[in-house]
């Protein structure tokens, strides 16, 4: 997989005016600024095989830097999410069964919600980082086009992005500040960008870093490569934004449709209690409600996957 990404990046570089005959050694990592940089290893993220796939354990990095595939919930945040999920499950269970015992049993599934919420937070943070990275690319490309060095371009980009993102804790601002600190400690720009790509786990960032490192190695036209790569990556990100905007209305409809069955069942139970009583007391009615909840859960999973469009 890593080899394929390197080859795609190399092809992009060749189309942008770089050297055609470039060999990239990625078996054991890369040598940048006299040091080996192994992007295959992610510090602070343990990987383990589960059902044929690699999954990441939520373990903070040893160096204290942000890994965008990891989010550690505080005990208070985890407890709050469990309480909210338990309340929702209890309400849904009581609406469908009108039985306190079954509703309490359903509350036990709330312990799984913090993991689901963690993945949602990670996905949202990476989407925000992608948009911020696009703005950084445009600013850096503009700085290089007027003859500034990469280091000065990063300083100018930081100033520009501080205007766009006033919050000093914005991810891209903290990353640029860390890159500048690394440069002041005689680290190479290639090494700093590679460290950022290692922690970001974003395809667009990986492609940019591969192109940038290749260009620096081969002495290509950095300004033209930066301009072309920033435009290409920026257009891809903008397409993603347009798709999200187009389906945003459908997402609201989907969320409403997930709530609607609960509202309808409760409405019938309140307005036609005698009509709905067999559903809550007879075994066949309870089985029908259980099947309805199962279909409800399957519809949510399928709908969520349909709404998640990746380029």
Backbone bond lengths (Angstrom), bond angles and torsions (degrees), N, CA, C in turn:
res aa  C-N    CA-C-N  psi(-1)  N-CA   C-N-CA  omega(-1)  CA-C   N-CA-C  phi
1 X - - - 1.463 - - 1.509 111.10 -
2 X 1.361 114.71 -43.58 1.461 118.75 179.07 1.513 110.78 -65.63
3 X 1.357 116.76 -38.84 1.462 119.89 178.98 1.519 110.51 -61.72
4 X 1.358 115.99 -38.94 1.453 118.96 -178.78 1.517 110.59 -65.20
5 X 1.325 118.03 -39.76 1.453 120.48 179.87 1.506 111.31 -65.34
6 X 1.314 117.52 -39.61 1.453 120.65 178.67 1.519 110.37 -63.96
7 X 1.346 116.39 -41.43 1.460 119.00 -179.49 1.512 111.25 -65.50
8 X 1.353 117.53 -39.71 1.461 119.85 178.14 1.510 110.90 -63.60
9 X 1.319 117.24 -40.90 1.453 121.14 -179.79 1.518 110.74 -66.27
10 X 1.340 116.03 -37.46 1.460 119.36 -179.81 1.522 110.41 -66.14
11 X 1.360 115.92 -38.27 1.458 118.98 177.65 1.522 111.01 -64.48
12 X 1.334 116.95 -39.57 1.460 120.09 177.68 1.514 110.67 -62.35
13 X 1.328 115.77 -40.18 1.449 119.79 -179.77 1.523 111.59 -64.56
14 X 1.352 116.40 -41.39 1.459 119.25 -179.54 1.521 110.74 -64.62
15 X 1.357 117.49 -36.08 1.454 120.13 178.55 1.521 111.66 -68.37
16 X 1.323 117.38 -22.41 1.459 120.99 -176.59 1.521 112.27 -94.30
17 X 1.290 119.03 11.60 1.461 121.13 174.20 1.502 113.95 101.14
18 X 1.328 118.79 10.32 1.453 120.99 179.80 1.509 110.86 -82.87
19 X 1.294 115.93 -175.06 1.460 120.75 -179.05 1.514 109.32 -70.95
20 X 1.330 115.17 142.92 1.460 119.57 -176.87 1.514 111.49 -82.29
21 X 1.340 116.50 -33.88 1.465 119.84 -175.66 1.511 109.15 -103.31
22 X 1.320 116.09 84.19 1.454 121.55 -179.05 1.510 107.75 -123.68
23 X 1.318 116.66 125.78 1.453 121.02 176.80 1.514 107.91 -108.75
24 X 1.338 115.85 131.05 1.456 120.95 -177.75 1.519 108.40 -115.63
25 X 1.307 115.83 118.71 1.459 121.26 -179.67 1.515 108.21 -86.82
26 X 1.331 117.44 111.49 1.454 121.03 -177.80 1.519 113.01 -121.84
27 X 1.322 117.34 9.18 1.451 118.10 -177.41 1.522 111.08 -68.33
28 X 1.303 116.33 -44.84 1.458 119.47 -178.49 1.509 112.19 -113.91
29 X 1.333 118.55 9.29 1.452 120.82 -179.08 1.504 110.25 116.20
30 X 1.333 117.22 -164.22 1.446 123.20 -177.06 1.523 109.29 -127.74
31 X 1.321 115.14 150.15 1.451 120.22 176.12 1.523 107.84 -102.98
32 X 1.306 117.22 111.71 1.458 123.08 -175.62 1.519 108.19 -126.74
33 X 1.317 115.78 121.01 1.460 119.49 178.52 1.504 113.04 61.22
34 X 1.361 116.11 32.12 1.464 119.17 178.64 1.513 113.69 84.52
35 X 1.360 118.08 1.63 1.453 120.79 -179.01 1.515 108.99 -124.33
36 X 1.333 114.69 152.51 1.449 119.80 178.00 1.519 108.81 -86.72
37 X 1.314 115.09 130.23 1.454 120.36 177.75 1.518 107.45 -119.25
38 X 1.293 117.28 111.32 1.459 122.02 -178.30 1.518 108.30 -101.53
39 X 1.347 115.72 104.62 1.453 118.80 -179.68 1.520 111.97 -77.88
40 X 1.307 115.99 -13.96 1.454 117.81 -179.69 1.514 112.35 -71.06
41 X 1.336 117.01 -19.46 1.450 120.50 -178.73 1.518 108.93 -101.49
42 X 1.299 117.03 127.81 1.455 122.77 179.28 1.518 108.04 -109.44
43 X 1.340 115.97 106.59 1.452 118.97 -179.48 1.516 109.57 -64.62
44 X 1.330 114.93 136.75 1.438 119.78 174.34 1.520 113.87 82.87
45 X 1.324 119.22 -2.00 1.453 121.48 177.45 1.512 108.28 -121.92
46 X 1.305 116.69 106.90 1.450 120.56 179.48 1.517 109.09 -83.02
47 X 1.325 116.14 137.34 1.455 121.41 -180.00 1.523 108.67 -112.54
48 X 1.326 115.25 138.52 1.458 118.61 177.20 1.519 109.00 -140.77
49 X 1.328 115.63 149.76 1.445 121.86 -179.78 1.528 109.64 -79.52
50 X 1.330 115.35 130.85 1.450 119.71 176.00 1.515 108.36 -144.78
51 X 1.334 116.27 114.52 1.462 121.99 -179.22 1.532 111.55 54.24
52 X 1.342 115.25 41.81 1.452 119.27 174.47 1.506 114.22 81.68
53 X 1.332 119.09 1.23 1.456 120.67 -179.34 1.520 109.20 -123.75
54 X 1.332 114.48 157.96 1.460 119.93 175.54 1.517 108.68 -90.98
55 X 1.327 116.93 129.92 1.453 121.34 176.88 1.513 108.48 -123.10
56 X 1.331 116.12 148.91 1.458 121.13 -177.09 1.524 110.12 -98.29
57 X 1.308 116.47 129.35 1.445 120.87 172.52 1.518 108.97 -81.40
58 X 1.332 115.73 142.35 1.450 120.79 -177.97 1.530 109.99 -79.68
59 X 1.331 115.01 84.44 1.455 121.52 -179.67 1.521 107.77 -126.49
60 X 1.353 118.29 126.49 1.467 119.74 -178.68 1.516 111.85 -65.14
61 X 1.340 115.81 152.79 1.455 121.48 179.27 1.522 110.57 -67.97
62 X 1.330 115.23 150.10 1.455 119.86 179.71 1.524 112.24 -69.81
63 X 1.351 117.23 -29.94 1.454 119.80 -177.97 1.519 113.08 -85.31
64 X 1.322 118.25 -1.27 1.451 121.31 176.55 1.514 114.82 81.54
65 X 1.335 119.18 -0.55 1.455 121.56 179.59 1.533 110.20 -80.85
66 X 1.318 114.77 161.83 1.460 120.28 -176.91 1.516 110.81 -77.74
67 X 1.327 116.04 124.99 1.452 121.58 169.87 1.523 106.49 -104.33
68 X 1.325 116.71 118.77 1.455 120.75 -171.37 1.522 113.49 -78.71
69 X 1.313 117.40 0.94 1.456 121.59 171.05 1.528 111.67 -99.24
70 X 1.323 116.27 4.50 1.462 120.94 -175.95 1.523 109.32 -128.52
71 X 1.321 115.93 132.25 1.462 121.27 173.08 1.523 107.91 -140.00
72 X 1.298 116.59 120.89 1.461 121.96 -178.63 1.517 108.64 -101.92
73 X 1.317 116.73 114.85 1.458 120.72 177.35 1.520 110.81 -75.79
74 X 1.319 115.60 140.74 1.460 119.49 172.87 1.530 108.83 -73.66
75 X 1.314 116.06 162.22 1.471 119.96 -179.43 1.522 111.15 -61.26
76 X 1.332 116.16 -38.85 1.459 120.05 179.56 1.532 111.20 -66.20
77 X 1.331 116.44 -42.65 1.454 120.29 179.38 1.523 111.01 -65.91
78 X 1.326 116.32 -41.26 1.462 120.08 179.03 1.525 110.91 -63.76
79 X 1.339 116.38 -42.83 1.460 120.51 179.50 1.528 110.94 -63.39
80 X 1.336 116.25 -41.10 1.457 119.94 179.93 1.520 111.23 -62.44
81 X 1.333 117.05 -42.76 1.457 120.78 179.27 1.525 111.53 -65.31
82 X 1.326 116.87 -38.79 1.462 119.94 178.38 1.518 110.87 -65.57
83 X 1.337 117.23 -41.40 1.464 120.96 -179.91 1.529 110.60 -64.11
84 X 1.339 116.52 -44.00 1.471 120.16 179.78 1.529 110.20 -63.06
85 X 1.330 116.43 -46.12 1.467 120.03 -180.00 1.523 111.24 -64.00
86 X 1.336 117.34 -39.07 1.468 120.81 179.48 1.528 110.72 -64.31
87 X 1.328 116.66 -40.77 1.464 119.92 178.96 1.525 111.40 -64.06
88 X 1.347 116.60 -42.94 1.467 120.23 179.24 1.523 110.55 -65.13
89 X 1.327 117.41 -44.28 1.458 120.28 -179.80 1.525 111.80 -65.26
90 X 1.313 116.55 -38.00 1.466 119.38 177.68 1.530 110.32 -63.89
91 X 1.325 116.47 -43.76 1.463 120.39 179.63 1.523 111.09 -62.55
92 X 1.336 116.35 -47.01 1.461 119.98 179.91 1.527 110.43 -63.52
93 X 1.336 117.25 -42.43 1.459 120.33 179.10 1.513 112.48 -62.37
94 X 1.324 117.07 -40.27 1.458 119.67 -179.64 1.527 111.16 -70.60
95 X 1.354 116.57 -37.00 1.461 119.96 178.13 1.525 110.74 -62.68
96 X 1.332 118.31 -41.07 1.456 121.38 -174.84 1.536 113.28 -85.28
97 X 1.349 117.70 -24.99 1.456 119.74 -174.78 1.527 113.58 -119.17
98 X 1.336 117.37 -24.99 1.475 121.00 -173.94 1.525 110.34 52.87
99 X 1.334 114.42 41.92 1.458 120.60 -178.80 1.523 107.90 -137.39
100 X 1.347 116.25 121.92 1.466 120.51 -175.78 1.528 111.32 -65.91
101 X 1.332 116.61 -38.41 1.462 119.72 -176.31 1.532 110.84 -65.36
102 X 1.330 116.66 -47.29 1.464 119.77 179.76 1.519 110.81 -63.77
103 X 1.331 116.25 -38.13 1.468 119.89 179.44 1.520 111.08 -62.94
104 X 1.326 116.77 -40.46 1.465 120.28 178.58 1.527 110.74 -67.29
105 X 1.347 116.72 -37.77 1.462 119.68 178.11 1.524 110.75 -62.93
106 X 1.338 117.02 -40.00 1.465 120.51 178.57 1.523 111.55 -63.74
107 X 1.311 117.21 -28.26 1.461 120.42 179.43 1.522 112.05 -62.05
108 X 1.320 117.27 -22.76 1.470 120.01 -178.68 1.521 111.74 -63.90
109 X 1.331 117.08 -26.02 1.465 119.93 -179.58 1.531 112.18 -73.10
110 X 1.326 117.32 -7.41 1.469 120.34 -179.44 1.521 112.26 -66.54
111 X 1.335 118.18 -19.02 1.463 120.33 -179.12 1.537 110.90 -68.18
112 X 1.338 117.39 -17.68 1.464 121.04 178.65 1.529 112.35 -82.75
113 X 1.328 116.93 -16.02 1.458 119.20 -173.22 1.532 113.99 -66.97
114 X 1.348 120.84 -38.13 1.473 118.99 178.49 1.525 113.24 -54.86
115 X 1.334 118.28 -36.58 1.467 120.89 178.29 1.527 110.52 -66.39
116 X 1.341 116.41 -41.71 1.470 119.93 178.18 1.517 110.05 -64.70
117 X 1.319 116.59 -43.27 1.461 120.81 -179.70 1.516 111.57 -65.15
118 X 1.326 116.81 -35.77 1.461 121.00 177.57 1.520 110.92 -61.05
119 X 1.318 117.62 -44.78 1.457 121.22 178.57 1.527 111.43 -63.75
120 X 1.322 116.76 -36.49 1.470 120.20 177.18 1.518 110.91 -64.91
121 X 1.320 117.21 -41.26 1.465 121.38 179.78 1.525 110.19 -66.14
122 X 1.332 117.38 -42.17 1.467 121.31 178.91 1.520 110.49 -61.92
123 X 1.322 116.70 -45.47 1.469 120.56 -179.82 1.532 111.10 -62.78
124 X 1.321 116.80 -42.80 1.464 120.29 179.64 1.526 110.81 -64.76
125 X 1.321 117.28 -41.89 1.463 120.58 -179.07 1.529 111.17 -66.10
126 X 1.323 117.50 -38.87 1.464 120.18 178.86 1.533 111.52 -69.88
127 X 1.321 117.18 -34.30 1.467 119.63 175.43 1.523 110.86 -64.86
128 X 1.319 116.41 -41.43 1.464 119.94 177.63 1.524 110.77 -65.53
129 X 1.321 117.19 -39.84 1.460 120.38 178.61 1.524 110.90 -64.07
130 X 1.313 117.41 -36.51 1.470 120.91 178.19 1.525 110.96 -61.49
131 X 1.322 117.32 -45.22 1.470 120.85 178.81 1.525 110.94 -65.34
132 X 1.322 116.74 -40.02 1.464 120.33 178.73 1.521 110.99 -66.07
133 X 1.334 116.05 -37.94 1.459 120.46 178.78 1.528 110.77 -64.88
134 X 1.326 117.38 -37.16 1.460 120.72 176.70 1.530 110.64 -60.41
135 X 1.326 117.68 -45.40 1.466 121.02 178.34 1.522 111.16 -62.97
136 X 1.339 116.76 -37.32 1.458 120.35 178.24 1.523 111.36 -64.99
137 X 1.332 116.96 -40.00 1.461 120.83 179.45 1.526 111.66 -62.82
138 X 1.312 116.65 -44.20 1.460 120.13 179.79 1.524 110.74 -63.09
139 X 1.330 116.47 -42.47 1.461 119.95 -179.75 1.525 110.84 -67.13
140 X 1.335 118.04 -42.22 1.455 121.69 179.75 1.523 111.10 -65.79
141 X 1.325 116.95 -40.20 1.454 120.72 178.36 1.525 111.34 -63.12
142 X 1.333 116.84 -39.46 1.469 120.29 178.68 1.518 111.12 -65.46
143 X 1.341 116.90 -39.23 1.462 120.54 179.80 1.529 110.95 -66.49
144 X 1.328 117.37 -40.84 1.467 120.18 179.99 1.529 111.47 -69.22
145 X 1.318 116.96 -31.83 1.465 119.88 -177.59 1.528 112.61 -67.65
146 X 1.340 118.00 -19.50 1.467 120.79 178.23 1.525 111.41 -97.62
147 X 1.338 117.08 10.78 1.454 121.02 173.34 1.505 116.06 96.28
148 X 1.318 118.78 8.82 1.459 120.37 -179.59 1.524 110.15 -82.59
149 X 1.328 115.72 155.27 1.458 120.56 177.32 1.525 109.61 -74.14
150 X 1.334 115.66 168.04 1.458 119.69 -179.84 1.526 110.54 -62.43
151 X 1.343 116.36 -42.06 1.455 120.08 -179.09 1.531 111.16 -61.92
152 X 1.331 116.90 -46.09 1.458 120.03 177.65 1.531 110.42 -66.70
153 X 1.331 117.15 -34.76 1.449 120.35 177.32 1.516 112.37 -62.40
154 X 1.337 116.47 -37.90 1.465 120.20 177.92 1.522 110.45 -66.94
155 X 1.335 117.18 -39.44 1.473 120.19 176.91 1.531 110.70 -62.37
156 X 1.323 116.54 -43.94 1.462 119.60 178.44 1.522 110.94 -65.46
157 X 1.336 117.00 -39.18 1.461 120.28 178.34 1.521 110.93 -62.34
158 X 1.327 116.30 -39.03 1.458 119.77 178.71 1.523 110.79 -61.94
159 X 1.324 116.84 -42.70 1.463 120.16 178.59 1.531 110.91 -65.19
160 X 1.323 116.95 -41.72 1.468 119.66 179.11 1.525 111.55 -64.20
161 X 1.327 116.24 -42.91 1.459 119.69 -177.26 1.519 112.11 -70.74
162 X 1.321 117.82 -25.85 1.467 119.83 175.66 1.523 111.75 -65.68
163 X 1.329 115.92 -26.60 1.464 119.89 175.63 1.532 109.92 -74.75
164 X 1.338 116.37 -40.87 1.464 120.65 -178.94 1.522 111.17 -72.95
165 X 1.334 116.57 -39.33 1.469 121.74 -178.51 1.525 109.10 -119.70
166 X 1.336 117.97 92.01 1.476 120.63 -176.43 1.531 113.69 -65.27
167 X 1.339 117.00 -24.92 1.463 120.07 -178.49 1.530 109.64 -68.41
168 X 1.335 118.45 118.95 1.477 119.70 -178.56 1.523 113.58 -67.16
169 X 1.340 117.86 -15.58 1.464 121.03 179.41 1.519 112.42 -90.15
170 X 1.335 117.84 8.42 1.459 120.52 176.60 1.527 109.52 -59.94
171 X 1.316 116.22 136.82 1.470 121.11 -172.27 1.523 112.69 -56.86
172 X 1.327 117.94 -46.96 1.467 119.77 -175.52 1.522 111.21 -67.36
173 X 1.331 117.86 -32.19 1.466 120.08 177.17 1.520 110.02 -66.15
174 X 1.307 117.02 -44.23 1.462 120.56 179.93 1.529 110.82 -65.52
175 X 1.335 117.14 -35.97 1.461 119.76 178.82 1.524 111.43 -67.95
176 X 1.324 117.33 -42.30 1.466 119.78 178.69 1.525 111.15 -66.37
177 X 1.319 116.91 -38.75 1.471 119.64 176.64 1.523 110.66 -62.75
178 X 1.333 116.57 -39.24 1.463 119.73 178.30 1.528 110.80 -67.30
179 X 1.320 117.51 -39.24 1.466 120.95 177.69 1.521 110.43 -62.29
180 X 1.324 117.33 -43.26 1.464 120.60 179.63 1.527 111.40 -65.67
181 X 1.324 117.01 -37.63 1.470 119.41 176.04 1.517 110.53 -64.43
182 X 1.324 116.59 -39.81 1.456 119.50 178.09 1.513 112.04 -64.28
183 X 1.334 117.08 -38.58 1.462 120.22 177.70 1.516 111.42 -65.75
184 X 1.327 116.90 -36.14 1.466 119.62 178.48 1.523 112.13 -68.56
185 X 1.337 116.61 -18.33 1.467 122.07 177.97 1.530 111.04 -99.13
186 X 1.330 116.18 21.13 1.470 123.59 175.01 1.521 113.52 68.65
187 X 1.332 117.80 22.88 1.459 120.14 169.28 1.528 109.07 -81.99
188 X 1.311 117.15 149.09 1.458 120.10 -179.13 1.522 110.33 -78.13
189 X 1.329 115.54 155.96 1.457 120.28 179.30 1.525 110.46 -66.23
190 X 1.338 116.88 -32.73 1.455 120.08 178.06 1.530 110.99 -64.21
191 X 1.325 116.41 -41.39 1.459 119.98 -179.95 1.521 111.12 -65.81
192 X 1.330 117.32 -40.73 1.459 120.44 -178.26 1.528 111.02 -67.68
193 X 1.326 116.75 -42.24 1.461 119.60 177.32 1.532 110.75 -64.90
194 X 1.335 116.91 -37.80 1.461 120.70 179.78 1.524 110.83 -65.02
195 X 1.329 116.75 -38.87 1.468 119.79 177.19 1.527 111.11 -64.36
196 X 1.328 115.87 -39.16 1.458 119.96 177.90 1.527 110.92 -64.09
197 X 1.327 117.72 -44.69 1.463 121.32 179.06 1.526 111.02 -63.34
198 X 1.327 116.05 -36.76 1.465 120.41 179.92 1.518 111.51 -61.35
199 X 1.341 116.34 -36.64 1.460 120.24 -176.46 1.530 113.22 -90.54
200 X 1.343 116.64 -22.65 1.462 119.63 -176.17 1.526 112.66 -76.19
201 X 1.342 117.28 -35.54 1.471 122.00 -179.11 1.526 110.63 56.88
202 X 1.334 116.56 42.00 1.461 122.44 178.31 1.522 109.39 -120.38
203 X 1.311 116.70 133.35 1.458 120.88 -177.60 1.519 111.53 -61.99
204 X 1.337 117.06 -40.04 1.463 120.13 -178.54 1.526 111.22 -64.08
205 X 1.319 116.86 -40.50 1.464 120.30 178.06 1.520 110.23 -67.20
206 X 1.318 117.82 -42.05 1.468 121.13 178.67 1.524 110.97 -60.37
207 X 1.324 116.77 -44.30 1.463 120.02 -179.76 1.525 111.26 -63.01
208 X 1.314 116.45 -43.30 1.467 119.65 179.86 1.521 111.23 -62.54
209 X 1.328 117.02 -45.01 1.465 120.66 -178.28 1.521 110.41 -64.91
210 X 1.327 117.87 -41.26 1.464 120.34 178.41 1.527 111.08 -61.13
211 X 1.318 116.65 -43.95 1.467 120.87 179.00 1.522 110.64 -65.14
212 X 1.315 116.02 -44.09 1.468 120.69 -178.27 1.528 111.21 -63.17
213 X 1.342 116.62 -46.90 1.466 120.85 -179.09 1.528 110.46 -63.83
214 X 1.334 116.84 -42.31 1.461 120.37 179.09 1.522 111.45 -62.15
215 X 1.326 115.69 -41.22 1.467 120.13 -179.96 1.527 111.01 -65.51
216 X 1.322 117.37 -41.91 1.464 120.75 179.49 1.525 110.92 -65.03
217 X 1.320 116.93 -36.38 1.459 120.79 -178.75 1.527 111.29 -68.53
218 X 1.327 115.33 -43.17 1.457 119.73 -171.96 1.515 113.45 -92.89
219 X 1.342 117.50 -4.75 1.454 120.12 179.89 1.512 113.14 71.14
220 X 1.344 117.60 33.97 1.453 121.71 178.94 1.520 111.96 -73.81
221 X 1.318 114.93 178.12 1.462 121.72 179.18 1.526 108.08 -74.58
222 X 1.334 116.80 94.26 1.455 121.68 -173.28 1.520 111.68 -63.18
223 X 1.343 116.34 -39.12 1.466 119.72 -177.62 1.525 110.37 -63.90
224 X 1.333 116.62 -46.76 1.468 120.39 -179.00 1.522 110.91 -67.13
225 X 1.338 116.06 -40.60 1.455 119.90 179.38 1.522 110.51 -63.87
226 X 1.331 117.13 -43.16 1.457 120.97 179.10 1.518 110.79 -63.15
227 X 1.333 116.23 -43.12 1.460 119.56 -179.63 1.532 110.71 -63.59
228 X 1.320 116.23 -46.31 1.464 119.91 -177.83 1.527 111.49 -67.45
229 X 1.324 116.00 -44.96 1.460 118.98 -178.34 1.524 111.44 -66.55
230 X 1.331 117.43 -40.37 1.463 120.21 179.16 1.522 110.57 -64.42
231 X 1.346 117.12 -39.22 1.460 119.84 177.97 1.524 111.25 -66.42
232 X 1.355 116.28 -43.24 1.465 120.10 -178.51 1.523 111.39 -65.00
233 X 1.327 116.21 -49.05 1.460 120.14 -179.60 1.523 110.43 -66.84
234 X 1.345 116.91 -39.69 1.462 120.42 178.74 1.515 111.98 -62.15
235 X 1.330 117.50 -41.78 1.461 120.51 178.41 1.529 111.48 -64.24
236 X 1.328 116.16 -38.42 1.460 119.37 178.46 1.520 110.60 -63.84
237 X 1.322 116.99 -42.72 1.461 120.68 179.60 1.525 110.40 -66.16
238 X 1.334 116.92 -38.56 1.459 120.14 178.91 1.522 111.39 -65.34
239 X 1.330 117.19 -35.70 1.465 120.21 176.21 1.520 110.31 -62.92
240 X 1.337 116.33 -41.42 1.464 119.72 176.65 1.522 110.86 -60.60
241 X 1.337 116.61 -42.66 1.453 120.06 179.00 1.523 111.39 -62.42
242 X 1.322 117.12 -41.66 1.463 120.71 179.97 1.526 110.96 -63.94
243 X 1.343 116.18 -40.11 1.462 119.45 178.46 1.523 110.09 -64.40
244 X 1.331 117.00 -43.88 1.470 120.34 178.90 1.518 111.20 -62.27
245 X 1.338 116.60 -37.43 1.463 119.79 178.38 1.527 110.79 -66.78
246 X 1.328 116.86 -40.13 1.466 121.09 -178.46 1.524 111.98 -65.98
247 X 1.325 117.15 -35.53 1.466 119.60 -175.97 1.526 112.34 -98.28
248 X 1.336 117.59 2.11 1.469 119.79 -178.86 1.527 110.75 -61.52
249 X 1.358 116.92 -39.89 1.457 119.91 177.79 1.519 111.54 -63.40
250 X 1.321 116.89 -40.48 1.463 120.97 178.07 1.524 111.41 -64.65
251 X 1.335 115.98 -33.39 1.465 118.79 178.11 1.521 110.89 -64.82
252 X 1.354 117.69 -40.78 1.453 120.45 177.19 1.532 110.91 -65.24
253 X 1.327 116.50 -39.20 1.455 120.12 176.86 1.529 110.46 -63.48
254 X 1.325 115.83 -41.05 1.460 120.22 179.52 1.532 110.62 -62.63
255 X 1.324 117.06 -45.48 1.464 120.26 179.56 1.528 111.30 -62.77
256 X 1.336 116.19 -38.64 1.470 119.39 178.54 1.520 111.02 -66.31
257 X 1.338 116.35 -40.33 1.457 120.02 179.13 1.522 111.97 -65.38
258 X 1.327 117.28 -27.58 1.456 120.42 176.58 1.528 111.80 -72.29
259 X 1.321 116.24 -28.87 1.466 120.55 -179.88 1.524 111.41 -87.00
260 X 1.337 116.52 -28.23 1.466 121.43 -173.30 1.526 114.04 -57.05
261 X 1.356 121.61 -44.34 1.471 119.84 179.63 1.522 113.24 -57.80
262 X 1.329 117.29 -38.74 1.463 120.79 179.02 1.525 109.99 -64.29
263 X 1.332 116.11 -42.62 1.460 120.34 -179.82 1.533 110.66 -64.14
264 X 1.337 117.21 -42.78 1.468 121.07 -178.05 1.531 111.27 -65.39
265 X 1.337 116.83 -43.78 1.466 119.76 -179.78 1.525 110.31 -63.45
266 X 1.330 117.19 -43.70 1.461 120.03 179.27 1.528 110.93 -66.50
267 X 1.326 117.18 -37.11 1.467 120.24 178.45 1.524 110.96 -63.16
268 X 1.341 117.10 -43.79 1.461 120.44 178.53 1.524 111.50 -66.70
269 X 1.334 116.70 -37.13 1.458 119.99 -179.88 1.525 111.52 -65.87
270 X 1.329 116.86 -34.40 1.466 120.95 -179.15 1.517 111.41 -79.28
271 X 1.325 117.15 -43.93 1.468 120.54 -174.70 1.529 113.24 -86.34
272 X 1.349 116.75 -25.59 1.474 119.90 -178.30 1.526 108.99 -135.51
273 X 1.344 114.16 65.32 1.461 119.27 -175.83 1.517 113.52 -61.34
274 X 1.360 117.16 -42.53 1.467 120.48 -179.43 1.522 111.13 -65.40
275 X 1.310 116.90 -35.64 1.469 121.12 -179.37 1.531 111.18 -68.65
276 X 1.338 116.64 -36.70 1.473 120.99 -177.13 1.526 113.68 -89.69
277 X 1.347 117.27 -9.08 1.469 119.23 -175.20 1.524 113.39 -58.41
278 X 1.339 120.40 -42.30 1.478 118.88 178.78 1.529 113.31 -61.52
279 X 1.294 116.44 -28.02 1.460 119.18 179.56 1.524 110.68 -65.96
280 X 1.327 116.93 -32.74 1.464 120.82 -176.79 1.528 113.59 -92.87
281 X 1.338 116.87 -14.43 1.472 119.74 -175.17 1.517 113.56 -114.14
282 X 1.319 117.94 -32.29 1.464 121.03 -177.55 1.533 110.91 -83.89
283 X 1.343 117.49 144.89 1.478 120.07 178.80 1.523 112.89 -57.17
284 X 1.347 116.49 -39.30 1.456 118.80 179.81 1.528 110.88 -64.89
285 X 1.327 116.75 -37.57 1.456 120.45 178.96 1.523 111.62 -67.49
286 X 1.345 116.31 -41.15 1.467 119.99 178.36 1.527 110.44 -64.72
287 X 1.342 116.02 -39.62 1.469 119.33 178.27 1.528 110.44 -64.33
288 X 1.344 116.13 -38.83 1.465 119.71 178.99 1.529 110.85 -64.85
289 X 1.317 117.14 -40.23 1.457 120.44 178.45 1.527 111.26 -66.81
290 X 1.344 116.34 -37.96 1.463 119.67 177.77 1.525 110.79 -63.83
291 X 1.345 116.11 -42.21 1.462 119.93 177.02 1.526 110.58 -63.80
292 X 1.328 116.64 -37.40 1.472 120.13 179.08 1.526 111.09 -64.02
293 X 1.323 116.49 -41.56 1.470 119.59 178.08 1.521 110.36 -64.91
294 X 1.359 117.31 -39.51 1.463 120.26 177.16 1.510 112.00 -61.17
295 X 1.330 116.72 -45.38 1.466 120.69 177.46 1.511 110.63 -63.32
296 X 1.318 115.86 -38.76 1.464 122.57 177.93 1.530 110.52 -59.18
297 X 1.345 116.66 -44.23 1.465 120.86 -179.71 1.521 111.16 -68.82
298 X 1.333 117.70 -42.29 1.467 121.18 178.82 1.522 110.69 -62.75
299 X 1.343 116.54 -41.37 1.463 120.44 178.92 1.519 111.22 -62.11
300 X 1.322 117.04 -37.35 1.467 120.50 179.22 1.526 110.73 -66.30
301 X 1.335 116.99 -44.02 1.465 120.69 -179.24 1.526 110.86 -64.82
302 X 1.332 116.57 -46.53 1.463 120.57 -179.11 1.519 110.60 -64.81
303 X 1.328 116.74 -44.64 1.469 120.38 179.56 1.509 112.34 -62.16
304 X 1.332 117.39 -39.56 1.460 120.78 179.44 1.522 111.06 -64.16
305 X 1.325 116.91 -38.78 1.467 120.00 179.11 1.525 111.46 -70.16
306 X 1.329 116.62 -36.00 1.458 119.19 178.53 1.527 110.22 -65.60
307 X 1.319 116.82 -39.72 1.461 121.04 -177.95 1.520 112.51 -73.15
308 X 1.318 117.90 -15.63 1.461 121.45 -179.07 1.517 108.77 -92.20
309 X 1.328 115.59 97.92 1.463 122.06 -177.33 1.530 108.76 -103.92
310 X 1.326 116.28 125.17 1.451 121.32 179.76 1.531 109.60 -117.68
311 X 1.336 115.79 141.55 1.462 121.08 177.68 1.518 109.67 -101.11
